[in-house]
Amino acid sequence: MKVRYYLESKSSRSGESTIWCYIREYDNTLTLNTDQKIKPELWDKNAQRTNLRKTKDTILKGSLKNINQYLNAFENKIYDITRSIRSKDFSAGFSVVASEIKKQFDKRETDLFAIFDEFIVIKKLEVSKQSIIKFKRIKSLLEEYQKSNREKLNFDKITPLFFTKFYNFLIERKEMLNNTASKNIQFLKTFLIWANTNNYTNNTSYKTFKSKTETNEVIYLTEPELMTLYNLRLDNEKLKRVRDLFVYQCFTGVRYSDIQNISRDDIRGATWSVRTQKTHQIIDIPLNGFALSILAKYSEYPNPLPVISNQKMNRYLKELCKEAKIDSIIKIIKYKGNERIEETFKKYEVIGTHTARRTFISLSLQKGMMPDVIMAITGHTTYRMMQKYLKIADKHKRDQMDKVWGSSLRKIK
């Protein structure tokens, strides 16, 4: 069996041609409409895919990549159906296979969950494993919602009322906090935008729904707390390694997943070149003296740092910070629906690997580093992501102003 693609000879008013799939086995053929369209000059007939070299436009190139990934998934699905049938009946003829292929692809046009599966297959090539887990989770939640409401979901039923009911389902039935429910809604919207872009649906109801989010407290180490950890004398070798990993993260601003992938080849002098695990960006991080001093401790080791799993790291961090007496009282306020949930903790109880990145950003701002420079180091792409840290920096400036000028004014009086 061979699967090929070709462009329809007729073009639309926009100059685009539909991409058709041509399935052939001996003298038997089957054609399927992929629902994808492209301008003929951007098509590579020999490669059977879009030609990325035909444009330097970043947005258009991204769109062409998406089409290629879609065509890969489309082709793989055909082969998967064929293998499934012939693994049960090796002698199954083309008519049997073609009938099932048509059935599966006709079902795909109306089955929201089948299309969600295609979406996940395509996104595996674009996003992190953690994001794929979240997409699978939201699909599972939709199936659970469908079952509990005894209604078959399809794109036509994704209305503003659906979003309200589904959001309430996440809060009341799944007992999620508002922010957690809102994040799940955002992942669902990502799928719906993709489905709309790829002509599976014309429904744009997702644009009208705004879920409620609250600003969380930013837990970070103060400079004295960070330096206490950096200088802390420890007899426990395990905690020494955990401390070194954590403060190195605080001095570089990276995610722990990037610490786990560190190699000596990535470090050139006082610069660490990181391809981030989450976004696949390449970021050059200037290493300050504190970070270099940590690396120097492990110069004889095979790897630059003694990496451990994220789970163990989070567990040992609490033990480490407790020993360092980082135990100020932290109040955390969350919301579930209209219910306010207020909890207090000792600071070491809520410290994790994510605290390091927040510490780097918060202290760098307080020390006067420009936000755009911090973003270039951390890989943040929008100022919106920096806003909560900017508020911390502003509060720090106010405290310093009152501390210095307030006392001076009292002396003048």
C-alpha positions as CSV (number, residue, x, y, z in Angstrom):
1,M,0.0,0.0,0.0
2,K,1.2,3.5,-0.9
3,V,0.0,6.8,0.5
4,R,0.6,9.9,-1.6
5,Y,-0.6,13.5,-1.6
6,Y,-1.5,15.7,-4.5
7,L,-3.0,19.2,-5.0
8,E,-6.4,19.7,-6.5
9,S,-6.1,21.4,-9.9
10,K,-8.6,24.1,-9.0
11,S,-7.6,26.9,-6.7
12,S,-9.9,29.0,-4.4
13,R,-10.2,32.7,-4.6
14,S,-7.3,33.0,-2.1
15,G,-5.1,31.0,-4.6
16,E,-5.0,27.9,-2.3
17,S,-5.5,24.4,-3.5
18,T,-6.9,21.5,-1.4
19,I,-4.5,18.7,-0.5
20,W,-5.9,15.3,-1.4
21,C,-4.7,11.9,-0.1
22,Y,-4.3,9.1,-2.7
23,I,-4.1,5.5,-1.3
24,R,-3.1,2.8,-3.8
25,E,-2.7,-0.9,-3.5
26,Y,-2.1,-2.8,-6.8
27,D,-4.9,-1.6,-9.0
28,N,-7.1,-0.4,-6.2
29,T,-7.3,3.2,-5.1
30,L,-9.0,5.4,-2.5
31,T,-9.0,9.2,-2.3
32,L,-9.6,11.2,0.8
33,N,-9.9,15.0,1.3
34,T,-7.4,16.1,4.0
35,D,-9.2,19.4,4.5
36,Q,-5.9,21.2,4.3
37,K,-5.2,23.9,1.8
38,I,-2.0,25.5,0.5
39,K,-0.8,27.8,-2.3
40,P,0.7,25.6,-5.1
41,E,4.0,27.4,-5.0
42,L,4.6,26.3,-1.4
43,W,4.1,22.6,-2.2
44,D,7.0,20.2,-2.8
45,K,5.7,17.5,-5.2
46,N,8.6,15.2,-4.7
47,A,8.7,15.4,-0.9
48,Q,4.9,15.2,-0.7
49,R,5.0,18.0,1.9
50,T,5.0,21.7,2.1
51,N,8.3,23.4,1.1
52,L,9.6,25.3,4.1
53,R,12.5,26.8,2.1
54,K,10.0,28.8,0.0
55,T,9.5,31.4,2.7
56,K,11.4,33.3,5.4
57,D,8.2,34.5,7.1
58,T,8.3,32.9,10.6
59,I,4.5,32.8,11.0
60,L,4.0,31.2,7.5
61,K,6.8,28.8,8.1
62,G,5.1,27.7,11.4
63,S,1.8,27.2,9.5
64,L,3.6,25.1,6.9
65,K,5.2,22.9,9.6
66,N,1.7,22.4,11.1
67,I,0.4,21.2,7.8
68,N,3.3,18.7,7.4
69,Q,2.7,17.4,10.9
70,Y,-0.9,17.0,10.1
71,L,-0.2,15.1,7.0
72,N,2.2,12.8,8.9
73,A,-0.5,12.1,11.4
74,F,-3.0,11.6,8.6
75,E,-0.7,9.0,6.9
76,N,0.1,7.2,10.1
77,K,-3.5,6.8,10.9
78,I,-4.1,5.1,7.5
79,Y,-1.3,2.7,8.2
80,D,-2.5,2.1,11.8
81,I,-6.0,1.2,10.6
82,T,-4.5,-1.2,7.9
83,R,-2.2,-2.9,10.4
84,S,-5.0,-3.3,12.9
85,I,-7.3,-5.0,10.3
86,R,-4.6,-7.3,8.8
87,S,-3.2,-8.3,12.2
88,K,-6.6,-10.0,12.8
89,D,-7.1,-11.2,9.2
90,F,-4.0,-11.2,7.1
91,S,-6.0,-12.0,3.9
92,A,-8.3,-9.0,4.3
93,G,-8.6,-7.4,0.9
94,F,-8.3,-3.7,0.0
95,S,-12.1,-3.2,-0.1
96,V,-12.3,-4.2,3.6
97,V,-9.4,-1.9,4.5
98,A,-10.7,1.0,2.4
99,S,-14.2,0.6,4.0
100,E,-12.7,0.9,7.5
101,I,-10.4,3.8,6.5
102,K,-13.4,5.7,5.1
103,K,-15.5,4.9,8.2
104,Q,-12.7,6.1,10.6
105,F,-12.2,9.3,8.6
106,D,-15.9,10.0,8.3
107,K,-16.2,9.5,12.0
108,R,-13.3,11.9,12.5
109,E,-15.3,14.7,10.9
110,T,-17.9,14.7,13.7
111,D,-16.2,13.0,16.6
112,L,-14.7,15.6,18.9
113,F,-12.7,13.0,20.8
114,A,-11.2,11.4,17.7
115,I,-10.1,14.8,16.5
116,F,-8.7,15.5,20.0
117,D,-6.6,12.3,19.6
118,E,-5.2,13.6,16.2
119,F,-4.5,17.0,17.9
120,I,-2.4,15.2,20.6
121,V,-0.5,13.2,18.1
122,I,0.5,16.4,16.2
123,K,1.3,18.3,19.4
124,K,3.8,15.6,20.5
125,L,6.2,17.1,17.9
126,E,5.7,20.6,19.2
127,V,5.3,20.8,23.0
128,S,6.8,19.2,26.1
129,K,5.8,15.9,27.6
130,Q,4.2,17.8,30.5
131,S,2.0,19.7,28.1
132,I,0.9,16.4,26.4
133,I,0.0,15.0,29.8
134,K,-2.2,18.1,30.4
135,F,-3.9,17.8,27.0
136,K,-4.6,14.1,27.7
137,R,-5.9,15.2,31.2
138,I,-8.4,17.7,29.7
139,K,-9.6,15.1,27.2
140,S,-10.2,12.7,30.0
141,L,-12.1,15.4,32.0
142,L,-14.3,16.1,28.9
143,E,-15.1,12.4,28.7
144,E,-16.0,12.3,32.4
145,Y,-18.1,15.4,32.0
146,Q,-19.9,13.9,29.1
147,K,-20.6,10.7,31.1
148,S,-21.9,12.5,34.2
149,N,-24.2,14.8,32.1
150,R,-25.4,11.9,29.9
151,E,-24.9,13.9,26.7
152,K,-22.8,13.3,23.6
153,L,-20.4,16.1,23.2
154,N,-19.6,17.5,19.7
155,F,-18.3,20.9,18.5
156,D,-21.9,22.3,18.1
157,K,-22.4,21.8,21.8
158,I,-19.4,23.8,22.8
159,T,-21.4,26.9,23.7
160,P,-21.0,29.7,26.3
161,L,-23.4,27.7,28.5
162,F,-21.2,24.6,28.1
163,F,-18.1,26.5,29.3
164,T,-20.0,27.7,32.4
165,K,-21.3,24.2,33.2
166,F,-17.9,22.6,32.5
167,Y,-16.1,25.2,34.7
168,N,-18.6,24.5,37.5
169,F,-18.0,20.7,37.0
170,L,-14.3,21.2,37.5
171,I,-14.9,23.3,40.7
172,E,-17.7,21.3,42.3
173,R,-17.3,17.7,41.1
174,K,-13.5,17.6,40.6
175,E,-12.9,20.0,43.6
176,M,-10.4,22.1,41.7
177,L,-9.3,25.5,42.8
178,N,-10.3,28.4,40.6
179,N,-6.8,28.8,39.1
180,T,-6.5,25.1,38.4
181,A,-9.8,25.0,36.7
182,S,-8.9,28.1,34.6
183,K,-5.7,26.5,33.5
184,N,-7.6,23.4,32.3
185,I,-10.0,25.7,30.4
186,Q,-7.0,27.3,28.7
187,F,-5.8,23.9,27.5
188,L,-9.2,23.1,26.1
189,K,-9.3,26.5,24.3
190,T,-5.9,25.6,22.7
191,F,-7.5,22.5,21.2
192,L,-10.6,24.4,20.0
193,I,-8.5,27.1,18.4
194,W,-6.5,24.4,16.6
195,A,-9.7,22.6,15.5
196,N,-11.1,25.9,14.2
197,T,-7.9,26.8,12.4
198,N,-7.8,23.4,10.7
199,N,-11.5,23.6,9.5
200,Y,-12.9,20.9,11.8
201,T,-15.4,23.4,13.1
202,N,-16.5,27.0,12.6
203,N,-17.6,27.3,16.2
204,T,-15.7,30.2,18.0
205,S,-17.7,30.2,21.3
206,Y,-14.5,29.7,23.2
207,K,-13.7,33.4,22.5
208,T,-16.6,34.6,24.7
209,F,-15.7,32.6,27.9
210,K,-13.5,34.2,30.5
211,S,-12.6,32.1,33.5
212,K,-11.8,33.7,36.8
213,T,-8.2,33.6,38.0
214,E,-6.6,35.0,41.2
215,T,-3.1,36.2,41.6
216,N,-1.1,33.7,43.7
217,E,1.5,34.7,46.3
218,V,5.0,34.6,44.8
219,I,7.2,32.5,47.2
220,Y,10.9,33.4,46.8
221,L,14.0,33.6,49.0
222,T,15.1,37.0,50.2
223,E,18.8,37.8,49.6
224,P,19.8,37.1,53.2
225,E,18.0,33.7,53.0
226,L,19.7,32.8,49.7
227,M,23.1,33.8,51.1
228,T,22.4,31.8,54.3
229,L,21.9,28.7,52.2
230,Y,24.9,29.5,50.0
231,N,27.2,29.8,53.0
232,L,25.6,27.1,55.2
233,R,28.0,24.6,56.7
234,L,26.6,21.1,56.2
235,D,27.8,17.7,57.3
236,N,25.2,15.8,55.3
237,E,26.6,15.1,51.8
238,K,23.1,14.6,50.4
239,L,22.0,18.0,51.6
240,K,25.2,19.6,50.4
241,R,24.5,18.5,46.8
242,V,20.8,19.5,47.1
243,R,21.9,23.0,48.3
244,D,24.4,23.4,45.4
245,L,21.8,22.4,42.9
246,F,19.2,24.8,44.3
247,V,21.4,27.8,44.7
248,Y,22.8,27.3,41.2
249,Q,19.3,27.4,40.0
250,C,18.7,30.6,42.0
251,F,21.7,32.2,40.4
252,T,20.7,31.3,36.8
253,G,16.9,31.5,36.8
254,V,16.4,28.2,34.9
255,R,13.7,25.5,35.4
256,Y,14.9,22.4,37.2
257,S,14.2,20.3,34.0
258,D,17.0,22.3,32.4
259,I,19.4,21.6,35.3
260,Q,18.7,17.9,34.8
261,N,19.8,18.1,31.2
262,I,23.0,20.1,31.8
263,S,26.2,18.9,30.1
264,R,29.8,20.1,30.0
265,D,29.5,20.7,26.3
266,D,26.9,23.4,27.0
267,I,29.3,25.5,29.2
268,R,31.8,27.7,27.4
269,G,33.8,29.8,29.8
270,A,31.3,31.9,31.8
271,T,28.3,31.2,29.6
272,W,25.9,28.3,29.7
273,S,24.0,27.7,26.4
274,V,20.7,26.1,27.3
275,R,18.1,24.5,25.0
276,T,15.1,24.7,27.3
277,Q,13.2,21.5,27.9
278,K,9.8,23.2,28.0
279,T,9.9,25.6,25.1
280,H,12.9,24.3,23.1
281,Q,14.4,27.8,23.1
282,I,18.2,28.3,23.0
283,I,19.2,30.7,25.7
284,D,22.7,31.9,26.5
285,I,23.0,32.5,30.3
286,P,25.9,34.6,31.6
287,L,27.1,32.7,34.7
288,N,27.9,35.0,37.7
289,G,30.6,34.3,40.2
290,F,28.3,32.4,42.6
291,A,27.1,30.0,39.8
292,L,30.7,29.4,38.7
293,S,31.8,28.7,42.2
294,I,29.2,25.9,42.4
295,L,30.4,24.4,39.1
296,A,34.0,24.5,40.3
297,K,33.1,22.2,43.2
298,Y,32.2,19.4,40.7
299,S,35.0,20.0,38.1
300,E,36.2,16.4,38.6
301,Y,32.8,14.9,38.2
302,P,31.6,13.4,34.9
303,N,28.6,15.8,34.9
304,P,28.7,19.5,35.8
305,L,26.3,19.1,38.7
306,P,25.1,16.1,40.8
307,V,21.6,16.0,39.5
308,I,18.8,14.0,41.2
309,S,15.1,13.5,40.3
310,N,12.7,16.5,40.7
311,Q,10.6,14.5,43.2
312,K,13.6,13.8,45.5
313,M,14.9,17.3,45.1
314,N,11.6,18.8,46.3
315,R,11.5,16.5,49.3
316,Y,15.1,17.2,50.4
317,L,14.8,20.9,49.8
318,K,12.3,21.2,52.7
319,E,14.7,19.3,54.9
320,L,17.5,21.6,53.9
321,C,15.6,24.9,54.3
322,K,14.3,23.7,57.7
323,E,17.9,23.2,58.8
324,A,18.8,26.6,57.5
325,K,16.0,28.1,59.7
326,I,14.1,29.6,56.7
327,D,10.9,29.4,58.7
328,S,9.1,32.7,58.5
329,I,5.3,32.4,58.4
330,I,3.8,32.4,54.9
331,K,0.1,33.0,54.4
332,I,-1.4,31.6,51.2
333,I,-4.9,32.5,50.1
334,K,-6.8,30.5,47.4
335,Y,-10.3,30.3,46.1
336,K,-12.6,27.5,45.2
337,G,-15.7,29.1,43.6
338,N,-16.6,31.9,46.0
339,E,-15.0,30.1,49.0
340,R,-11.9,31.7,50.4
341,I,-9.3,29.2,51.6
342,E,-6.6,30.7,53.9
343,E,-3.6,28.6,55.1
344,T,-0.4,29.4,56.9
345,F,2.9,27.6,56.6
346,K,6.5,27.9,57.7
347,K,8.4,29.0,54.6
348,Y,10.5,25.8,54.3
349,E,7.3,23.8,53.9
350,V,6.3,25.6,50.6
351,I,9.8,25.8,49.0
352,G,10.3,23.7,45.9
353,T,12.5,23.8,42.8
354,H,10.1,26.3,41.3
355,T,11.1,28.7,44.1
356,A,14.6,29.1,42.6
357,R,13.4,30.6,39.4
358,R,11.1,33.0,41.3
359,T,14.0,34.0,43.5
360,F,16.3,34.8,40.6
361,I,13.6,37.0,39.0
362,S,12.6,38.8,42.2
363,L,16.1,39.5,43.4
364,S,17.3,40.6,40.0
365,L,14.5,43.1,39.7
366,Q,15.2,44.4,43.2
367,K,18.9,44.8,42.3
368,G,18.0,46.9,39.3
369,M,18.3,44.5,36.4
370,M,16.1,45.6,33.5
371,P,13.0,43.4,32.9
372,D,13.9,42.7,29.2
373,V,17.4,41.4,30.3
374,I,15.8,39.1,32.8
375,M,13.3,37.9,30.2
376,A,16.2,37.2,27.8
377,I,17.8,35.0,30.5
378,T,14.7,33.2,31.7
379,G,13.0,32.8,28.3
380,H,9.9,34.7,29.3
381,T,8.2,36.0,26.1
382,T,5.7,38.5,27.4
383,Y,5.7,41.2,30.1
384,R,2.4,39.8,31.3
385,M,4.3,36.9,32.8
386,M,6.6,39.4,34.6
387,Q,3.9,41.6,36.1
388,K,3.6,39.8,39.5
389,Y,7.4,40.1,39.9
390,L,7.3,43.8,39.0
391,K,4.8,44.4,41.9
392,I,7.3,42.7,44.3
393,A,10.1,45.0,43.0
394,D,7.9,48.1,43.4
395,K,7.1,47.1,47.0
396,H,10.8,46.5,47.7
397,K,11.5,50.1,46.4
398,R,8.8,51.5,48.6
399,D,10.2,49.7,51.7
400,Q,13.7,51.0,50.9
401,M,12.5,54.5,50.3
402,D,10.6,54.6,53.6
403,K,13.5,53.0,55.4
404,V,16.0,55.6,54.1
405,W,14.0,58.8,53.7
406,G,11.5,58.2,56.4
407,S,14.2,58.0,59.1
408,S,16.0,61.1,57.6
409,L,12.8,63.2,57.8
410,R,12.3,62.2,61.4
411,K,15.8,63.4,62.2
412,I,15.2,66.8,60.5
413,K,12.1,67.3,62.6
